[in-house]
Amino acid sequence: MATKYRFGDSSIPHFITLAVVNWIDVFSRECYKEIIVESLKFCITEKGL
């Protein structure tokens, strides 16, 4: 990932926008929700999100 996308100040909130393709119900199905949650946890611990 390019360095221009790194956050500098971790003390303030940041916003994430998502695009949904074909209106897949990503947050209502447990299997999709778990993938998103695990991906965000990885980005928090490994990439400093």
Residue pairs with C-beta under 8 A, 6 or more apart in sequence:
1 47
6 48
7 14
7 48
7 49
10 48
14 49
20 26
24 32
25 32
26 32
26 33
26 36
27 33
27 36
40 49
43 49
